[in-house]
Amino acid sequence: MSEMDPGIVLLGVFLILLIARVPIAVSLGIAGMAVVYLSGLGSAMFAPVFFANISKFSLLAIPFFILAGVIMGKAKISDRIIRLISLIVGPIRGGLAVVTVVTALFWGAVSGSGPATVAALGTILIPGMVKEGYGRGFAAALMSVSSGLAIIIPPSIAFIVYGVITGASIGKLFIAGIVPGVVVGVFLMIAAFLISVARDYRGGAFGRLAEVWRAFKEAFWGLIAPLIILGGIYGGVFTPTEAAAVAVVYGLFVGFVIYRTLSPKDLYQLLVDSCVSSAVVMLVVSLAGIFGWAMTTLGVVEKVSQAAISFTSNQYLVLLMINVILLIAGMLLDAISVYYILTPLLMPIMAHFGWDPIWFGVVMCVNLAIGQVTPPVAVNLYVGANIAGISMDEISRSVIPFVVAVMAALLIITYVPALSTWLPGVLMR
């Protein structure tokens, strides 16, 4: 190890394990532990670092938000919201496509997970669009990309992880994601509308006033869920972690008492589903944390950051370079792994240029939302293709115009920091 740079060995071991199809979390852990051990630093810190990465109060919000999303999906809250928005939009060209994006925006305020949003909304919206004459690939691609909004619109699991790594305020990150999330949504609506006009895709019929009112009353308890969750955080009533627990209780109340779509026998499966998803996330957090600790301990972070800073003094060019790196990383790794690998490398660069960590967290999050729909690691696409019954090749072709739309939004969010910093400055002075 003395003759070879430990950073190269660290990255090399990680890539070899990935090529050998070892799970990403395990690859990160083994690479980090192996290189630290071979460097002569010993293994005494492995267990403390492993547990230190997950024994943080803020991370407790992740399993609670996952459980809340599972509960609200099973309670069929999304069905009522989709019905209401569909009646309002009516037969406008691309109407159901707009409904898909708006519903995903709203559902992002309930579930902080992209794949979970595809699963919750796609089973209704994808067949609904196909029934109205929309292309199957178009429907699945739009649903998959729109669901990426779930990690931008608060509450967001991605923001929680970023806040834990950098020490940035999770509450401010949540607020900062609102305007950029809407910007991305608007770009997606424009793309969906233009394609729908070109292909003459239309929606259903306008709802009569009585129908709209009835649909509103049925959807009311779902519509106010984000107000309770986010209003409580921004109003100082509870922390993001406490808000996650409140979301679980609220979802159970609506499912059991209001809509009565849940039964006691559903509880076991709800807990199993959320536990499996939470375990996957926390395993990645713990093992990716070892990889990040190894990079810091071996001096990799300092070397990479100094090389990037010396490459150019033009911060706009550096931002473009970082965006390209994040987009490529998002194609190959899951979002949490990217955060733990790249954030320690990027923090010195942030400090050098004096960038706002809240704004930069939003830029990273939008990049990783794109990563959820860019193969080969495109978790949203896999779920969307499975629901639509199409191949990954077909959905990958259909997703291209929507990815271009989100990239255009990303450039605006990157070079206009006020979109991310204005609202936190107003609400959390």
Rosetta blueprint (number, residue, H / E / L):
1 M L
2 S L
3 E L
4 M L
5 D L
6 P H
7 G H
8 I H
9 V H
10 L H
11 L H
12 G H
13 V H
14 F H
15 L H
16 I H
17 L H
18 L H
19 I H
20 A L
21 R L
22 V L
23 P L
24 I H
25 A H
26 V H
27 S H
28 L H
29 G H
30 I H
31 A H
32 G H
33 M H
34 A H
35 V H
36 V H
37 Y H
38 L H
39 S L
40 G L
41 L L
42 G L
43 S L
44 A L
45 M L
46 F H
47 A H
48 P H
49 V H
50 F H
51 F H
52 A H
53 N H
54 I H
55 S L
56 K L
57 F H
58 S H
59 L H
60 L H
61 A H
62 I H
63 P H
64 F H
65 F H
66 I H
67 L H
68 A H
69 G H
70 V H
71 I H
72 M H
73 G H
74 K H
75 A L
76 K L
77 I H
78 S H
79 D H
80 R H
81 I H
82 I H
83 R H
84 L H
85 I H
86 S H
87 L H
88 I H
89 V H
90 G L
91 P L
92 I L
93 R L
94 G L
95 G H
96 L H
97 A H
98 V H
99 V H
100 T H
101 V H
102 V H
103 T H
104 A H
105 L H
106 F H
107 W H
108 G H
109 A L
110 V L
111 S L
112 G L
113 S L
114 G H
115 P H
116 A H
117 T H
118 V H
119 A H
120 A H
121 L H
122 G H
123 T H
124 I H
125 L H
126 I H
127 P H
128 G H
129 M H
130 V H
131 K H
132 E L
133 G L
134 Y L
135 G L
136 R H
137 G H
138 F H
139 A H
140 A H
141 A H
142 L H
143 M H
144 S H
145 V H
146 S H
147 S H
148 G H
149 L H
150 A H
151 I H
152 I L
153 I L
154 P L
155 P L
156 S L
157 I H
158 A H
159 F H
160 I H
161 V H
162 Y H
163 G H
164 V H
165 I H
166 T H
167 G L
168 A L
169 S L
170 I H
171 G H
172 K H
173 L H
174 F H
175 I H
176 A H
177 G L
178 I H
179 V H
180 P H
181 G H
182 V H
183 V H
184 V H
185 G H
186 V H
187 F H
188 L H
189 M H
190 I H
191 A H
192 A H
193 F H
194 L H
195 I H
196 S H
197 V H
198 A H
199 R H
200 D L
201 Y L
202 R L
203 G L
204 G L
205 A L
206 F L
207 G L
208 R L
209 L H
210 A H
211 E H
212 V H
213 W H
214 R H
215 A H
216 F H
217 K H
218 E H
219 A H
220 F H
221 W H
222 G H
223 L H
224 I L
225 A H
226 P H
227 L H
228 I H
229 I H
230 L H
231 G H
232 G H
233 I H
234 Y H
235 G L
236 G L
237 V L
238 F L
239 T L
240 P H
241 T H
242 E H
243 A H
244 A H
245 A H
246 V H
247 A H
248 V H
249 V H
250 Y H
251 G H
252 L H
253 F H
254 V H
255 G H
256 F H
257 V H
258 I H
259 Y L
260 R L
261 T L
262 L L
263 S L
264 P H
265 K H
266 D H
267 L H
268 Y H
269 Q H
270 L H
271 L H
272 V H
273 D H
274 S H
275 C H
276 V H
277 S H
278 S H
279 A H
280 V H
281 V H
282 M H
283 L H
284 V H
285 V H
286 S H
287 L H
288 A H
289 G H
290 I H
291 F H
292 G H
293 W H
294 A H
295 M H
296 T H
297 T H
298 L L
299 G L
300 V H
301 V H
302 E H
303 K H
304 V H
305 S H
306 Q H
307 A H
308 A H
309 I H
310 S H
311 F H
312 T L
313 S L
314 N L
315 Q H
316 Y H
317 L H
318 V H
319 L H
320 L H
321 M H
322 I H
323 N H
324 V H
325 I H
326 L H
327 L H
328 I H
329 A H
330 G H
331 M H
332 L H
333 L L
334 D L
335 A H
336 I H
337 S H
338 V H
339 Y H
340 Y H
341 I H
342 L H
343 T H
344 P H
345 L H
346 L H
347 M H
348 P H
349 I H
350 M H
351 A H
352 H H
353 F H
354 G L
355 W L
356 D L
357 P H
358 I H
359 W H
360 F H
361 G H
362 V H
363 V H
364 M H
365 C H
366 V H
367 N H
368 L H
369 A H
370 I H
371 G H
372 Q L
373 V L
374 T L
375 P L
376 P L
377 V L
378 A L
379 V H
380 N H
381 L H
382 Y H
383 V H
384 G H
385 A H
386 N H
387 I H
388 A H
389 G L
390 I L
391 S L
392 M H
393 D H
394 E H
395 I H
396 S H
397 R H
398 S H
399 V L
400 I H
401 P H
402 F H
403 V H
404 V H
405 A H
406 V H
407 M H
408 A H
409 A H
410 L H
411 L H
412 I H
413 I H
414 T H
415 Y H
416 V L
417 P L
418 A H
419 L H
420 S H
421 T H
422 W H
423 L H
424 P H
425 G H
426 V H
427 L H
428 M L
429 R L
